[in-house]
Amino acid sequence: MQEKKKFDLVLFDSPHHAFAFDQKAKEASLGGRLIPVPRALSASCGMCYRSQVASRDLLKSFMENDEIKFNKIVYDFEL
């Protein structure tokens, strides 16, 4: 069995917000990617941004400095 790893997940209210965030994150070289929302979490969109826990400070800074529309952030989620 594969060992689970922890990630930070950013959930969105719409696919438009998820794709807009992903584009801005790529431009800023955050290193994460869009994935389907895990079944254990609920969100209306169905897409979330997965980021490495080690990049948490960079992610927080990025989200504070840009007008990012998101539903919530889930820290240390095991995938």
Buried (B, 14 or more C-beta within 10 A) or exposed (E): EEEEEEBBBBBBBBEEBBEBBBEBBEEBEBBBEBEEBBEEEEBEBEBBBBBBEEBBEBBEEBBEEEEBEBBEBBEEBEE
